[in-house]
């Protein structure tokens, strides 16, 4: 777990540039109640919001 990773859902917003521990750099497309959609290059991923936050898998990066 990355101590600097995002753990509060209020820190996330659409079009936010992030880095994921496994998938690398991406852009947040949508944040739902249970999942988050992120575009990583040519691949779009739907990830569990609870898992992403509890494991602090995302960090904000400057675009």
N, C-alpha and C positions, 0 to 999 in steps of 0.2 A: 504494500500500500504506500502510495506517495503522500507524504504529509502535506504537500503543497497542492494536491489534487482537489478538484471541486467536490464538495460534499453537501452543499446547500442548493436545492433546486432553484432558489431565487437568484442564484448567480448565473444561471443559464438563460440564453435568449436566442431567438432565431437569427441566423446569419453570423453567429459567433464563430470565430476561428479557434479551433481547439487542436490539441494533440492527444491521441489515445495511445496508451502504453503498447498496444499490439498493432493497431491499424495505422498509426502515424497521424499525419496532419489531415484535418477535415473541417467541414463547415456544417454547423447545426442547421438542419432544415425545418424540424418541427419537434416540439416537446409536448408529449401527451401526459395523461395521468399515470400511465404504466410504462411507456416506452419513449425513447428518443430516436429520431431519424437523423443520421449524419451522412454526408457525402464525403467519401474518402477517395479522391481521384475519380476514377470512372465507376467506382463501386459505392452503392448506397447500402447502409447497414441500419437495421432496426435493432436497438439494444434495450435491454431492461433498464429502466431509469433507476430502479432500486439498486441493482447490481453496480451500475456505473457510479452512483453516488456513494454507496457503502464501501466500495473498494477504491474509490477516488481514482478512477481510470482516466479521467479527462483533466487537462490543464488548459487554461486560456493562453493563447498565443497572439501576439500582435500580427495583424494581417500585413 
